[in-house]
Amino acid sequence: MKHIIAFAGSNSKTSINQQLVSYASSLVEDVNVTILDLNDFEMPLYGIDLEKEQGIPEKAKTFLKHIETTDGIILSLAEHNGAYTVAFKNVFDWMSRLESKTFFGKPMLLMATSPGARGGQSVLGVAAERFPFHDANIIGTYSLPSFSNNFDNGKITNEELNQQLLTHIKTFQEAL
């Protein structure tokens, strides 16, 4: 049986992106899912001097191992000032010191949501442009706008937006 990992690029304990990624991963059929939480991978802020003094944290190695050993990735990025959160960027930076091709060519469904009408489209654009340099095989991008208006009780309530996600899930599943 295939195995996927799903996580939000957020360290908020009430992350709407974590809610979205949990829902999306539940739609993938006949796979084992591991949902990761960035709070379990808190590390010192990356810096070259710190790396020279202390080496690379074990948590970065563990996170990278999750990516290396999975068959696919569902990632929903929170957007802070149009870019990734510091929590995600820090994990990403540490991992990239171990392996520049951080995503190992794994199929990735890249998503974002936000309280606003743009649904994290800025961070999706940044990631869609940057991640291929790190061997991401992005098979689709999905944005859920106005989270509180379109998501309730653990699922997307807007049928059109839900159908869009289901189309992406099907493509992701076929890529596994």
Stockholm file with secondary structure:
# STOCKHOLM 1.0

chainA/1-176         MKHIIAFAGSNSKTSINQQLVSYASSLVEDVNVTILDLNDFEMPLYGIDLEKEQGIPEKAKTFLKHIETTDGIILSLAEHNGAYTVAFKNVFDWMSRLESKTFFGKPMLLMATSPGARGGQSVLGVAAERFPFHDANIIGTYSLPSFSNNFDNGKITNEELNQQLLTHIKTFQEAL
#=GR chainA/1-176 SS CEEEEEEEECCCTTCHHHHHHHHHHHTSCSEEEEEECGGGGCCCCCCHHHHHHHCCCHHHHHHHHHHHHCSEEEEEECCBTTBCCHHHHHHHHHHHHHCSSTTTTCEEEEEEECSSTTTTHHHHHHHHHHGGGGTCEEEEEEEECSHHHHEETTEECCHHHHHHHHHHHHHHHHHC
#=GC SS_cons         CEEEEEEEECCCTTCHHHHHHHHHHHTSCSEEEEEECGGGGCCCCCCHHHHHHHCCCHHHHHHHHHHHHCSEEEEEECCBTTBCCHHHHHHHHHHHHHCSSTTTTCEEEEEEECSSTTTTHHHHHHHHHHGGGGTCEEEEEEEECSHHHHEETTEECCHHHHHHHHHHHHHHHHHC
//
